[in-house]
Amino acid sequence: MSLAGTILLCVACAGAVSSAAPPRYRVSDLGESVSIAGMNDAGDVIGAISVGGNSVGWISHAGGPLETLPLPPGMISSLVYDINDAGEIVGAVSNTSSAYDWPFAAVWRPGSNGYEVETLGALPGQTYSTAAAINNLGDIVGSSRGSQYRYPVLFAPSGIVDLTATGIFDPADINDGRTIIAGSKRLSLDSMIVDEIGTPDPHYIATTGGTINEHNDVAGVAIANTQHCESTPARYVEGTGWEILGRCSSWNGAVDMNDGRDTIIVEIPALLVRFEDEGTFAVESLIDPAQGEWVIQYWGGRINNARQIAAVAKEMPSGRVAAVLLTPINACDADFNGDGGVNSLDVLAFLNAWASSDGSADFNDDGDIDTRDVLVYLNAWNAGC
């Protein structure tokens, strides 16, 4: 039988296997950085570093070393905020040392010779703007700013659309269903209907959502009605309502959530992950001891649908601080994408890694990536877990 025929035969006999234990993780060191801003389902991670005293955005492709992103003529700094599955990145550039204070919204798109950057402009009569989020359809949302106020906007191909009339403020994220989360409001760009997701109970005076998944679930912060404690990690689950996920503190919050509702939680001084079926764990505790000693920092965590986690970590004993990508070490070899199931998605993930000569595709550990790895993997996949 041909290799293609073997693959099709094996895909047809797929079955799902789940595990209740949390995954163990291997560490990919992306390079020195104290910033993580986003990650897509391919494991591409974005952040920023200081270059000559100026902040500059970077990308790491699937665990590879970070690469700085280009700047438009006349600009000396950049910040990045989101990346979609096509590798398109949004953020801002500036002619000052930081793109936070005097920003010009920008998008970086992969081209034949690396990334190409384009500035997106601002509303008429305004100068500054920021692109905060992009979905897999290419919708880009953010804000435009005049001398004092920020205005919510959609950076559409036909021009910038002012969303102020909808009543939202500071769009934080947008999903593929074209729903924006902004504070405690969700706006559908298709219907232009806004819904208010409120607060968990009267002890909380407000909520702020930072991310929205494909189920329209929101992760963010519930703000308590007390002077002693302000921010509590929380998430809003469609059809259920708000859930409190941790302790209250000045800077605690739920900072990311995937489509399986696995949630990254900042609970100072720790970065936690709540796996939907397995429980809540310190991210640091899930790193396999063979990876060396890494102290996970509490800021900047992200999680994707393959349960990869991007974070900032301190390598011990040197104390070096780096961006890291944590990838599940599969207890079951056939579960190639580490999602707890064995099915055709694992075959596709393996073949993508194999076609790109990724080291993870060296399934027989002989130092070469060839058809023997495919056959060994398919045998393991067919045997299941």
Contacts in CASP RR format, 6 or more apart in sequence:
PFRMAT RR
TARGET T0000
AUTHOR 0000-0000-0000
METHOD contacts of the structure
MODEL  1
MSLAGTILLCVACAGAVSSAAPPRYRVSDLGESVSIAGMNDAGDVIGAIS
VGGNSVGWISHAGGPLETLPLPPGMISSLVYDINDAGEIVGAVSNTSSAY
DWPFAAVWRPGSNGYEVETLGALPGQTYSTAAAINNLGDIVGSSRGSQYR
YPVLFAPSGIVDLTATGIFDPADINDGRTIIAGSKRLSLDSMIVDEIGTP
DPHYIATTGGTINEHNDVAGVAIANTQHCESTPARYVEGTGWEILGRCSS
WNGAVDMNDGRDTIIVEIPALLVRFEDEGTFAVESLIDPAQGEWVIQYWG
GRINNARQIAAVAKEMPSGRVAAVLLTPINACDADFNGDGGVNSLDVLAF
LNAWASSDGSADFNDDGDIDTRDVLVYLNAWNAGC
1 9 0 8 1.000
3 371 0 8 1.000
3 374 0 8 1.000
3 375 0 8 1.000
6 375 0 8 1.000
6 378 0 8 1.000
7 347 0 8 1.000
7 351 0 8 1.000
7 374 0 8 1.000
7 378 0 8 1.000
10 347 0 8 1.000
10 378 0 8 1.000
10 381 0 8 1.000
10 382 0 8 1.000
11 344 0 8 1.000
11 347 0 8 1.000
13 382 0 8 1.000
14 342 0 8 1.000
14 343 0 8 1.000
14 344 0 8 1.000
14 347 0 8 1.000
15 341 0 8 1.000
15 342 0 8 1.000
15 343 0 8 1.000
15 384 0 8 1.000
16 341 0 8 1.000
16 342 0 8 1.000
16 343 0 8 1.000
17 332 0 8 1.000
17 335 0 8 1.000
17 340 0 8 1.000
17 341 0 8 1.000
17 342 0 8 1.000
17 384 0 8 1.000
17 385 0 8 1.000
18 277 0 8 1.000
18 340 0 8 1.000
18 341 0 8 1.000
19 331 0 8 1.000
19 332 0 8 1.000
19 340 0 8 1.000
20 277 0 8 1.000
20 278 0 8 1.000
21 278 0 8 1.000
21 331 0 8 1.000
22 275 0 8 1.000
22 278 0 8 1.000
22 279 0 8 1.000
22 281 0 8 1.000
22 286 0 8 1.000
23 286 0 8 1.000
23 307 0 8 1.000
23 328 0 8 1.000
23 329 0 8 1.000
23 330 0 8 1.000
23 331 0 8 1.000
23 338 0 8 1.000
24 286 0 8 1.000
24 287 0 8 1.000
24 288 0 8 1.000
24 328 0 8 1.000
24 329 0 8 1.000
24 331 0 8 1.000
25 286 0 8 1.000
25 287 0 8 1.000
25 288 0 8 1.000
25 291 0 8 1.000
25 309 0 8 1.000
25 326 0 8 1.000
25 327 0 8 1.000
25 328 0 8 1.000
25 329 0 8 1.000
26 288 0 8 1.000
26 291 0 8 1.000
26 326 0 8 1.000
26 327 0 8 1.000
26 329 0 8 1.000
27 287 0 8 1.000
27 291 0 8 1.000
27 292 0 8 1.000
27 294 0 8 1.000
27 313 0 8 1.000
27 324 0 8 1.000
27 325 0 8 1.000
27 326 0 8 1.000
28 63 0 8 1.000
28 64 0 8 1.000
28 324 0 8 1.000
28 325 0 8 1.000
28 326 0 8 1.000
28 327 0 8 1.000
29 315 0 8 1.000
29 322 0 8 1.000
29 324 0 8 1.000
30 45 0 8 1.000
30 60 0 8 1.000
30 63 0 8 1.000
30 64 0 8 1.000
30 65 0 8 1.000
30 66 0 8 1.000
30 322 0 8 1.000
30 323 0 8 1.000
30 324 0 8 1.000
30 325 0 8 1.000
31 60 0 8 1.000
31 65 0 8 1.000
31 66 0 8 1.000
31 322 0 8 1.000
31 323 0 8 1.000
32 49 0 8 1.000
32 320 0 8 1.000
32 321 0 8 1.000
32 322 0 8 1.000
32 323 0 8 1.000
33 47 0 8 1.000
33 48 0 8 1.000
33 49 0 8 1.000
33 58 0 8 1.000
33 66 0 8 1.000
33 312 0 8 1.000
33 321 0 8 1.000
33 322 0 8 1.000
33 323 0 8 1.000
34 49 0 8 1.000
34 297 0 8 1.000
34 312 0 8 1.000
34 321 0 8 1.000
35 47 0 8 1.000
35 48 0 8 1.000
35 49 0 8 1.000
35 300 0 8 1.000
35 312 0 8 1.000
35 323 0 8 1.000
36 45 0 8 1.000
36 46 0 8 1.000
36 47 0 8 1.000
36 299 0 8 1.000
36 300 0 8 1.000
36 301 0 8 1.000
36 302 0 8 1.000
36 310 0 8 1.000
36 311 0 8 1.000
36 312 0 8 1.000
36 323 0 8 1.000
37 46 0 8 1.000
37 47 0 8 1.000
37 48 0 8 1.000
37 79 0 8 1.000
37 80 0 8 1.000
37 81 0 8 1.000
37 82 0 8 1.000
37 300 0 8 1.000
38 45 0 8 1.000
38 46 0 8 1.000
38 47 0 8 1.000
38 80 0 8 1.000
38 81 0 8 1.000
38 82 0 8 1.000
38 83 0 8 1.000
38 302 0 8 1.000
38 310 0 8 1.000
39 45 0 8 1.000
39 46 0 8 1.000
39 83 0 8 1.000
39 302 0 8 1.000
39 303 0 8 1.000
39 304 0 8 1.000
39 308 0 8 1.000
39 310 0 8 1.000
39 325 0 8 1.000
40 83 0 8 1.000
40 84 0 8 1.000
40 85 0 8 1.000
40 87 0 8 1.000
40 304 0 8 1.000
41 85 0 8 1.000
41 304 0 8 1.000
41 305 0 8 1.000
41 306 0 8 1.000
42 61 0 8 1.000
42 62 0 8 1.000
42 85 0 8 1.000
42 87 0 8 1.000
43 62 0 8 1.000
43 63 0 8 1.000
43 304 0 8 1.000
43 306 0 8 1.000
43 308 0 8 1.000
43 310 0 8 1.000
43 325 0 8 1.000
44 59 0 8 1.000
44 60 0 8 1.000
44 61 0 8 1.000
44 62 0 8 1.000
44 83 0 8 1.000
44 87 0 8 1.000
45 59 0 8 1.000
45 60 0 8 1.000
45 63 0 8 1.000
45 66 0 8 1.000
45 302 0 8 1.000
45 310 0 8 1.000
45 323 0 8 1.000
45 325 0 8 1.000
46 57 0 8 1.000
46 58 0 8 1.000
46 59 0 8 1.000
46 60 0 8 1.000
46 80 0 8 1.000
46 82 0 8 1.000
46 83 0 8 1.000
46 89 0 8 1.000
47 57 0 8 1.000
47 58 0 8 1.000
47 59 0 8 1.000
47 66 0 8 1.000
47 80 0 8 1.000
47 323 0 8 1.000
48 55 0 8 1.000
48 56 0 8 1.000
48 57 0 8 1.000
48 58 0 8 1.000
48 78 0 8 1.000
48 79 0 8 1.000
48 80 0 8 1.000
49 55 0 8 1.000
49 56 0 8 1.000
49 57 0 8 1.000
49 58 0 8 1.000
49 66 0 8 1.000
49 68 0 8 1.000
50 56 0 8 1.000
51 68 0 8 1.000
53 97 0 8 1.000
54 76 0 8 1.000
54 77 0 8 1.000
54 97 0 8 1.000
54 98 0 8 1.000
55 77 0 8 1.000
55 78 0 8 1.000
55 79 0 8 1.000
55 97 0 8 1.000
55 98 0 8 1.000
55 99 0 8 1.000
55 100 0 8 1.000
56 68 0 8 1.000
56 69 0 8 1.000
56 71 0 8 1.000
56 77 0 8 1.000
56 78 0 8 1.000
57 68 0 8 1.000
57 69 0 8 1.000
57 78 0 8 1.000
57 79 0 8 1.000
57 80 0 8 1.000
58 66 0 8 1.000
58 67 0 8 1.000
58 68 0 8 1.000
58 69 0 8 1.000
58 80 0 8 1.000
59 66 0 8 1.000
59 67 0 8 1.000
59 69 0 8 1.000
59 80 0 8 1.000
59 83 0 8 1.000
59 87 0 8 1.000
59 89 0 8 1.000
59 115 0 8 1.000
60 66 0 8 1.000
60 67 0 8 1.000
60 323 0 8 1.000
60 325 0 8 1.000
61 67 0 8 1.000
62 325 0 8 1.000
62 358 0 8 1.000
63 325 0 8 1.000
63 327 0 8 1.000
66 323 0 8 1.000
69 78 0 8 1.000
69 80 0 8 1.000
69 89 0 8 1.000
69 108 0 8 1.000
69 115 0 8 1.000
69 117 0 8 1.000
70 108 0 8 1.000
70 115 0 8 1.000
70 116 0 8 1.000
70 117 0 8 1.000
71 77 0 8 1.000
71 78 0 8 1.000
71 93 0 8 1.000
71 117 0 8 1.000
72 93 0 8 1.000
72 106 0 8 1.000
72 117 0 8 1.000
72 118 0 8 1.000
72 119 0 8 1.000
74 95 0 8 1.000
75 93 0 8 1.000
75 94 0 8 1.000
75 95 0 8 1.000
75 104 0 8 1.000
76 94 0 8 1.000
76 95 0 8 1.000
76 96 0 8 1.000
76 97 0 8 1.000
77 93 0 8 1.000
77 94 0 8 1.000
77 95 0 8 1.000
77 96 0 8 1.000
77 97 0 8 1.000
77 98 0 8 1.000
77 99 0 8 1.000
78 91 0 8 1.000
78 92 0 8 1.000
78 93 0 8 1.000
78 94 0 8 1.000
78 99 0 8 1.000
78 106 0 8 1.000
79 91 0 8 1.000
79 92 0 8 1.000
79 98 0 8 1.000
79 99 0 8 1.000
79 100 0 8 1.000
79 103 0 8 1.000
80 89 0 8 1.000
80 90 0 8 1.000
80 91 0 8 1.000
80 108 0 8 1.000
81 90 0 8 1.000
81 91 0 8 1.000
81 92 0 8 1.000
81 130 0 8 1.000
81 131 0 8 1.000
81 132 0 8 1.000
81 133 0 8 1.000
82 89 0 8 1.000
82 90 0 8 1.000
82 91 0 8 1.000
82 131 0 8 1.000
82 132 0 8 1.000
82 133 0 8 1.000
82 134 0 8 1.000
82 173 0 8 1.000
83 89 0 8 1.000
83 90 0 8 1.000
83 134 0 8 1.000
84 134 0 8 1.000
84 135 0 8 1.000
84 136 0 8 1.000
84 138 0 8 1.000
85 136 0 8 1.000
86 110 0 8 1.000
86 136 0 8 1.000
86 138 0 8 1.000
87 109 0 8 1.000
87 110 0 8 1.000
88 107 0 8 1.000
88 108 0 8 1.000
88 109 0 8 1.000
88 110 0 8 1.000
88 134 0 8 1.000
88 138 0 8 1.000
89 107 0 8 1.000
89 108 0 8 1.000
89 109 0 8 1.000
89 115 0 8 1.000
89 134 0 8 1.000
90 105 0 8 1.000
90 106 0 8 1.000
90 107 0 8 1.000
90 108 0 8 1.000
90 131 0 8 1.000
90 132 0 8 1.000
90 133 0 8 1.000
90 134 0 8 1.000
90 140 0 8 1.000
91 99 0 8 1.000
91 103 0 8 1.000
91 105 0 8 1.000
91 106 0 8 1.000
91 107 0 8 1.000
91 130 0 8 1.000
91 131 0 8 1.000
91 132 0 8 1.000
92 99 0 8 1.000
92 100 0 8 1.000
92 103 0 8 1.000
92 104 0 8 1.000
92 105 0 8 1.000
92 106 0 8 1.000
92 129 0 8 1.000
92 130 0 8 1.000
92 131 0 8 1.000
93 99 0 8 1.000
93 103 0 8 1.000
93 104 0 8 1.000
93 106 0 8 1.000
93 117 0 8 1.000
93 119 0 8 1.000
94 100 0 8 1.000
94 101 0 8 1.000
94 102 0 8 1.000
94 103 0 8 1.000
94 104 0 8 1.000
95 102 0 8 1.000
96 102 0 8 1.000
102 128 0 8 1.000
103 128 0 8 1.000
103 129 0 8 1.000
103 130 0 8 1.000
104 119 0 8 1.000
104 120 0 8 1.000
104 121 0 8 1.000
104 122 0 8 1.000
104 128 0 8 1.000
104 129 0 8 1.000
105 119 0 8 1.000
105 120 0 8 1.000
105 121 0 8 1.000
105 122 0 8 1.000
105 129 0 8 1.000
105 130 0 8 1.000
105 131 0 8 1.000
105 140 0 8 1.000
105 142 0 8 1.000
105 144 0 8 1.000
105 155 0 8 1.000
106 117 0 8 1.000
106 118 0 8 1.000
106 119 0 8 1.000
106 120 0 8 1.000
106 131 0 8 1.000
107 117 0 8 1.000
107 118 0 8 1.000
107 120 0 8 1.000
107 131 0 8 1.000
107 134 0 8 1.000
107 140 0 8 1.000
107 155 0 8 1.000
108 115 0 8 1.000
108 116 0 8 1.000
108 117 0 8 1.000
108 118 0 8 1.000
109 115 0 8 1.000
109 116 0 8 1.000
109 118 0 8 1.000
110 116 0 8 1.000
120 129 0 8 1.000
120 131 0 8 1.000
120 140 0 8 1.000
120 155 0 8 1.000
120 160 0 8 1.000
121 129 0 8 1.000
121 144 0 8 1.000
121 155 0 8 1.000
121 160 0 8 1.000
122 128 0 8 1.000
122 129 0 8 1.000
122 144 0 8 1.000
122 145 0 8 1.000
122 146 0 8 1.000
122 160 0 8 1.000
123 129 0 8 1.000
123 144 0 8 1.000
123 151 0 8 1.000
123 153 0 8 1.000
123 160 0 8 1.000
123 162 0 8 1.000
125 146 0 8 1.000
126 144 0 8 1.000
126 145 0 8 1.000
126 146 0 8 1.000
126 151 0 8 1.000
127 145 0 8 1.000
127 146 0 8 1.000
128 144 0 8 1.000
128 145 0 8 1.000
128 146 0 8 1.000
129 142 0 8 1.000
129 143 0 8 1.000
129 144 0 8 1.000
129 145 0 8 1.000
129 153 0 8 1.000
129 160 0 8 1.000
130 142 0 8 1.000
130 143 0 8 1.000
130 145 0 8 1.000
131 140 0 8 1.000
131 141 0 8 1.000
131 142 0 8 1.000
131 155 0 8 1.000
132 141 0 8 1.000
132 142 0 8 1.000
132 143 0 8 1.000
132 170 0 8 1.000
132 171 0 8 1.000
132 172 0 8 1.000
132 173 0 8 1.000
133 140 0 8 1.000
133 141 0 8 1.000
133 142 0 8 1.000
133 171 0 8 1.000
133 172 0 8 1.000
133 173 0 8 1.000
133 174 0 8 1.000
133 180 0 8 1.000
134 140 0 8 1.000
134 141 0 8 1.000
134 174 0 8 1.000
135 174 0 8 1.000
135 175 0 8 1.000
135 176 0 8 1.000
135 177 0 8 1.000
135 178 0 8 1.000
136 176 0 8 1.000
137 176 0 8 1.000
137 177 0 8 1.000
137 178 0 8 1.000
139 154 0 8 1.000
139 156 0 8 1.000
139 174 0 8 1.000
139 178 0 8 1.000
139 189 0 8 1.000
140 154 0 8 1.000
140 155 0 8 1.000
141 152 0 8 1.000
141 153 0 8 1.000
141 154 0 8 1.000
141 155 0 8 1.000
141 163 0 8 1.000
141 171 0 8 1.000
141 174 0 8 1.000
141 180 0 8 1.000
142 152 0 8 1.000
142 153 0 8 1.000
142 154 0 8 1.000
142 155 0 8 1.000
142 170 0 8 1.000
142 171 0 8 1.000
143 150 0 8 1.000
143 151 0 8 1.000
143 152 0 8 1.000
143 153 0 8 1.000
143 170 0 8 1.000
143 171 0 8 1.000
144 150 0 8 1.000
144 151 0 8 1.000
144 153 0 8 1.000
144 160 0 8 1.000
144 162 0 8 1.000
145 151 0 8 1.000
150 169 0 8 1.000
150 170 0 8 1.000
151 162 0 8 1.000
151 163 0 8 1.000
151 164 0 8 1.000
152 162 0 8 1.000
152 163 0 8 1.000
152 164 0 8 1.000
152 166 0 8 1.000
152 167 0 8 1.000
152 168 0 8 1.000
152 169 0 8 1.000
152 170 0 8 1.000
152 171 0 8 1.000
152 182 0 8 1.000
153 160 0 8 1.000
153 161 0 8 1.000
153 162 0 8 1.000
153 163 0 8 1.000
154 160 0 8 1.000
154 161 0 8 1.000
154 163 0 8 1.000
154 189 0 8 1.000
163 171 0 8 1.000
163 187 0 8 1.000
166 187 0 8 1.000
166 192 0 8 1.000
166 194 0 8 1.000
167 185 0 8 1.000
167 194 0 8 1.000
168 180 0 8 1.000
168 182 0 8 1.000
168 183 0 8 1.000
168 185 0 8 1.000
168 187 0 8 1.000
168 194 0 8 1.000
169 182 0 8 1.000
169 183 0 8 1.000
170 182 0 8 1.000
170 183 0 8 1.000
171 180 0 8 1.000
171 181 0 8 1.000
171 182 0 8 1.000
171 187 0 8 1.000
172 180 0 8 1.000
172 181 0 8 1.000
172 182 0 8 1.000
172 183 0 8 1.000
172 208 0 8 1.000
172 209 0 8 1.000
172 210 0 8 1.000
172 211 0 8 1.000
173 180 0 8 1.000
173 181 0 8 1.000
173 209 0 8 1.000
173 210 0 8 1.000
173 211 0 8 1.000
173 212 0 8 1.000
174 180 0 8 1.000
174 181 0 8 1.000
174 189 0 8 1.000
174 212 0 8 1.000
175 212 0 8 1.000
175 213 0 8 1.000
175 214 0 8 1.000
175 216 0 8 1.000
176 214 0 8 1.000
177 188 0 8 1.000
177 190 0 8 1.000
177 214 0 8 1.000
178 188 0 8 1.000
178 189 0 8 1.000
178 190 0 8 1.000
179 186 0 8 1.000
179 187 0 8 1.000
179 188 0 8 1.000
179 189 0 8 1.000
179 212 0 8 1.000
179 216 0 8 1.000
180 186 0 8 1.000
180 187 0 8 1.000
180 188 0 8 1.000
180 189 0 8 1.000
180 212 0 8 1.000
181 209 0 8 1.000
181 210 0 8 1.000
181 211 0 8 1.000
181 212 0 8 1.000
181 218 0 8 1.000
182 209 0 8 1.000
183 207 0 8 1.000
183 208 0 8 1.000
183 209 0 8 1.000
183 210 0 8 1.000
184 196 0 8 1.000
184 197 0 8 1.000
184 198 0 8 1.000
184 199 0 8 1.000
184 206 0 8 1.000
184 207 0 8 1.000
184 208 0 8 1.000
184 209 0 8 1.000
185 194 0 8 1.000
185 195 0 8 1.000
185 196 0 8 1.000
185 197 0 8 1.000
186 194 0 8 1.000
186 195 0 8 1.000
186 197 0 8 1.000
186 212 0 8 1.000
186 216 0 8 1.000
186 218 0 8 1.000
187 193 0 8 1.000
187 194 0 8 1.000
188 194 0 8 1.000
197 207 0 8 1.000
197 218 0 8 1.000
197 236 0 8 1.000
197 241 0 8 1.000
197 242 0 8 1.000
198 207 0 8 1.000
198 242 0 8 1.000
199 205 0 8 1.000
199 206 0 8 1.000
199 207 0 8 1.000
199 222 0 8 1.000
199 242 0 8 1.000
200 207 0 8 1.000
200 222 0 8 1.000
200 234 0 8 1.000
200 241 0 8 1.000
200 242 0 8 1.000
200 243 0 8 1.000
200 244 0 8 1.000
201 242 0 8 1.000
202 225 0 8 1.000
203 224 0 8 1.000
203 225 0 8 1.000
204 222 0 8 1.000
204 223 0 8 1.000
204 224 0 8 1.000
204 225 0 8 1.000
204 232 0 8 1.000
205 223 0 8 1.000
205 224 0 8 1.000
205 225 0 8 1.000
206 222 0 8 1.000
206 223 0 8 1.000
207 220 0 8 1.000
207 221 0 8 1.000
207 222 0 8 1.000
207 223 0 8 1.000
207 234 0 8 1.000
207 236 0 8 1.000
207 242 0 8 1.000
208 220 0 8 1.000
208 221 0 8 1.000
208 223 0 8 1.000
209 218 0 8 1.000
209 219 0 8 1.000
209 220 0 8 1.000
209 221 0 8 1.000
209 236 0 8 1.000
210 218 0 8 1.000
210 219 0 8 1.000
210 220 0 8 1.000
210 255 0 8 1.000
211 218 0 8 1.000
211 219 0 8 1.000
211 220 0 8 1.000
211 255 0 8 1.000
211 256 0 8 1.000
211 257 0 8 1.000
212 218 0 8 1.000
213 257 0 8 1.000
213 258 0 8 1.000
213 259 0 8 1.000
213 260 0 8 1.000
213 261 0 8 1.000
214 259 0 8 1.000
215 237 0 8 1.000
215 238 0 8 1.000
215 259 0 8 1.000
215 261 0 8 1.000
216 238 0 8 1.000
217 235 0 8 1.000
217 236 0 8 1.000
217 237 0 8 1.000
217 238 0 8 1.000
217 257 0 8 1.000
217 261 0 8 1.000
218 235 0 8 1.000
218 236 0 8 1.000
218 257 0 8 1.000
219 234 0 8 1.000
219 235 0 8 1.000
219 236 0 8 1.000
219 254 0 8 1.000
219 255 0 8 1.000
219 256 0 8 1.000
219 257 0 8 1.000
219 263 0 8 1.000
219 264 0 8 1.000
220 233 0 8 1.000
220 234 0 8 1.000
220 235 0 8 1.000
220 253 0 8 1.000
220 254 0 8 1.000
220 255 0 8 1.000
221 231 0 8 1.000
221 232 0 8 1.000
221 233 0 8 1.000
221 234 0 8 1.000
221 252 0 8 1.000
221 253 0 8 1.000
221 254 0 8 1.000
222 231 0 8 1.000
222 232 0 8 1.000
222 233 0 8 1.000
222 234 0 8 1.000
222 242 0 8 1.000
222 244 0 8 1.000
223 230 0 8 1.000
223 231 0 8 1.000
223 232 0 8 1.000
224 230 0 8 1.000
224 231 0 8 1.000
224 232 0 8 1.000
224 248 0 8 1.000
226 248 0 8 1.000
229 248 0 8 1.000
229 249 0 8 1.000
229 250 0 8 1.000
230 248 0 8 1.000
230 249 0 8 1.000
230 250 0 8 1.000
231 248 0 8 1.000
231 249 0 8 1.000
231 250 0 8 1.000
231 251 0 8 1.000
231 252 0 8 1.000
231 253 0 8 1.000
232 244 0 8 1.000
232 245 0 8 1.000
232 246 0 8 1.000
232 247 0 8 1.000
232 248 0 8 1.000
232 252 0 8 1.000
232 253 0 8 1.000
233 244 0 8 1.000
233 245 0 8 1.000
233 246 0 8 1.000
233 247 0 8 1.000
233 252 0 8 1.000
233 253 0 8 1.000
233 254 0 8 1.000
233 263 0 8 1.000
233 265 0 8 1.000
233 266 0 8 1.000
233 267 0 8 1.000
234 242 0 8 1.000
234 243 0 8 1.000
234 244 0 8 1.000
234 245 0 8 1.000
234 253 0 8 1.000
234 254 0 8 1.000
235 242 0 8 1.000
235 243 0 8 1.000
235 245 0 8 1.000
235 254 0 8 1.000
235 257 0 8 1.000
235 261 0 8 1.000
235 263 0 8 1.000
236 242 0 8 1.000
236 243 0 8 1.000
237 243 0 8 1.000
237 261 0 8 1.000
245 253 0 8 1.000
245 254 0 8 1.000
245 263 0 8 1.000
245 265 0 8 1.000
245 274 0 8 1.000
245 280 0 8 1.000
246 252 0 8 1.000
246 265 0 8 1.000
246 267 0 8 1.000
247 267 0 8 1.000
249 267 0 8 1.000
249 268 0 8 1.000
250 268 0 8 1.000
251 266 0 8 1.000
251 268 0 8 1.000
252 265 0 8 1.000
252 266 0 8 1.000
252 267 0 8 1.000
252 268 0 8 1.000
253 265 0 8 1.000
253 266 0 8 1.000
253 267 0 8 1.000
254 263 0 8 1.000
254 264 0 8 1.000
254 265 0 8 1.000
254 266 0 8 1.000
255 264 0 8 1.000
255 265 0 8 1.000
255 266 0 8 1.000
255 300 0 8 1.000
255 301 0 8 1.000
255 302 0 8 1.000
256 263 0 8 1.000
256 264 0 8 1.000
256 301 0 8 1.000
256 302 0 8 1.000
256 303 0 8 1.000
257 263 0 8 1.000
257 264 0 8 1.000
257 303 0 8 1.000
258 303 0 8 1.000
258 304 0 8 1.000
258 305 0 8 1.000
258 307 0 8 1.000
259 305 0 8 1.000
260 276 0 8 1.000
260 305 0 8 1.000
261 276 0 8 1.000
262 273 0 8 1.000
262 274 0 8 1.000
262 275 0 8 1.000
262 276 0 8 1.000
262 303 0 8 1.000
262 307 0 8 1.000
263 273 0 8 1.000
263 274 0 8 1.000
263 303 0 8 1.000
264 271 0 8 1.000
264 272 0 8 1.000
264 273 0 8 1.000
264 283 0 8 1.000
264 301 0 8 1.000
264 302 0 8 1.000
264 303 0 8 1.000
264 309 0 8 1.000
265 271 0 8 1.000
265 272 0 8 1.000
265 273 0 8 1.000
265 274 0 8 1.000
265 280 0 8 1.000
266 272 0 8 1.000
266 298 0 8 1.000
266 299 0 8 1.000
266 300 0 8 1.000
266 301 0 8 1.000
267 298 0 8 1.000
268 298 0 8 1.000
269 298 0 8 1.000
270 282 0 8 1.000
270 283 0 8 1.000
270 284 0 8 1.000
270 296 0 8 1.000
270 298 0 8 1.000
271 282 0 8 1.000
271 283 0 8 1.000
271 284 0 8 1.000
271 296 0 8 1.000
271 297 0 8 1.000
271 298 0 8 1.000
271 299 0 8 1.000
271 300 0 8 1.000
271 301 0 8 1.000
271 311 0 8 1.000
272 280 0 8 1.000
272 281 0 8 1.000
272 282 0 8 1.000
272 283 0 8 1.000
273 280 0 8 1.000
273 281 0 8 1.000
273 283 0 8 1.000
273 286 0 8 1.000
273 303 0 8 1.000
273 309 0 8 1.000
274 280 0 8 1.000
275 281 0 8 1.000
275 307 0 8 1.000
282 296 0 8 1.000
283 296 0 8 1.000
283 301 0 8 1.000
283 309 0 8 1.000
283 311 0 8 1.000
283 326 0 8 1.000
284 294 0 8 1.000
284 295 0 8 1.000
284 296 0 8 1.000
286 326 0 8 1.000
287 294 0 8 1.000
287 296 0 8 1.000
287 326 0 8 1.000
288 329 0 8 1.000
292 316 0 8 1.000
293 315 0 8 1.000
293 316 0 8 1.000
293 317 0 8 1.000
294 313 0 8 1.000
294 314 0 8 1.000
294 315 0 8 1.000
294 316 0 8 1.000
294 324 0 8 1.000
295 313 0 8 1.000
295 314 0 8 1.000
295 316 0 8 1.000
296 311 0 8 1.000
296 312 0 8 1.000
296 313 0 8 1.000
297 311 0 8 1.000
297 312 0 8 1.000
297 313 0 8 1.000
297 314 0 8 1.000
297 321 0 8 1.000
299 312 0 8 1.000
300 310 0 8 1.000
300 311 0 8 1.000
300 312 0 8 1.000
301 309 0 8 1.000
301 310 0 8 1.000
301 311 0 8 1.000
301 312 0 8 1.000
302 309 0 8 1.000
302 310 0 8 1.000
302 311 0 8 1.000
303 309 0 8 1.000
303 310 0 8 1.000
305 339 0 8 1.000
306 327 0 8 1.000
306 328 0 8 1.000
306 337 0 8 1.000
306 338 0 8 1.000
306 339 0 8 1.000
306 349 0 8 1.000
307 328 0 8 1.000
307 338 0 8 1.000
307 339 0 8 1.000
308 325 0 8 1.000
308 326 0 8 1.000
308 327 0 8 1.000
308 328 0 8 1.000
309 325 0 8 1.000
309 326 0 8 1.000
310 323 0 8 1.000
310 324 0 8 1.000
310 325 0 8 1.000
310 326 0 8 1.000
311 323 0 8 1.000
311 324 0 8 1.000
311 326 0 8 1.000
312 321 0 8 1.000
312 322 0 8 1.000
312 323 0 8 1.000
312 324 0 8 1.000
313 321 0 8 1.000
313 322 0 8 1.000
313 323 0 8 1.000
313 324 0 8 1.000
314 320 0 8 1.000
314 321 0 8 1.000
315 321 0 8 1.000
315 322 0 8 1.000
328 338 0 8 1.000
330 336 0 8 1.000
330 338 0 8 1.000
331 385 0 8 1.000
332 340 0 8 1.000
332 342 0 8 1.000
332 384 0 8 1.000
332 385 0 8 1.000
333 363 0 8 1.000
333 377 0 8 1.000
333 380 0 8 1.000
334 342 0 8 1.000
334 346 0 8 1.000
334 377 0 8 1.000
334 380 0 8 1.000
334 381 0 8 1.000
334 383 0 8 1.000
334 384 0 8 1.000
334 385 0 8 1.000
335 341 0 8 1.000
335 342 0 8 1.000
335 346 0 8 1.000
335 385 0 8 1.000
336 346 0 8 1.000
336 347 0 8 1.000
336 349 0 8 1.000
336 350 0 8 1.000
336 353 0 8 1.000
336 360 0 8 1.000
336 377 0 8 1.000
336 381 0 8 1.000
337 345 0 8 1.000
337 346 0 8 1.000
337 349 0 8 1.000
338 346 0 8 1.000
339 345 0 8 1.000
341 385 0 8 1.000
342 381 0 8 1.000
342 384 0 8 1.000
342 385 0 8 1.000
346 381 0 8 1.000
347 378 0 8 1.000
347 381 0 8 1.000
350 361 0 8 1.000
350 363 0 8 1.000
350 374 0 8 1.000
350 377 0 8 1.000
350 381 0 8 1.000
351 374 0 8 1.000
353 359 0 8 1.000
353 360 0 8 1.000
353 361 0 8 1.000
354 361 0 8 1.000
354 369 0 8 1.000
354 373 0 8 1.000
354 374 0 8 1.000
357 369 0 8 1.000
358 369 0 8 1.000
359 369 0 8 1.000
361 369 0 8 1.000
361 373 0 8 1.000
361 377 0 8 1.000
362 368 0 8 1.000
362 369 0 8 1.000
362 373 0 8 1.000
363 373 0 8 1.000
363 374 0 8 1.000
363 376 0 8 1.000
363 377 0 8 1.000
363 380 0 8 1.000
364 372 0 8 1.000
364 373 0 8 1.000
364 376 0 8 1.000
366 372 0 8 1.000
END
